[in-house]
Amino acid sequence: MMNSLIFDNILACPMCMSGVEGKTLLAANSAIGVMLVFLFAMLGSFITFIFYLARRSRKFAEELPGERN
């Protein structure tokens, strides 16, 4: 009962629920798509950099003389 009173009004943003059509809807959807592309590109580059550092660390650890793991 309480959930229906509180959450009925916040199911979606006003742009999605307002019935907007045409160029405004296309612009909003394109903006969301561009932001998602940037987000995934940044996350992907960060993860790639972490893997690069881990691989480089392993390589240099194997090259050090006298060090035992």
Protein Blocks (a to p, Z undefined) as FASTA:
>chain_A
ZZmmmmmmmmbcfklmnopghjllmmmmmmmmmmmmmmmmmmmmmmmmmmmmmmmmmmmm
mmpghiaZZ
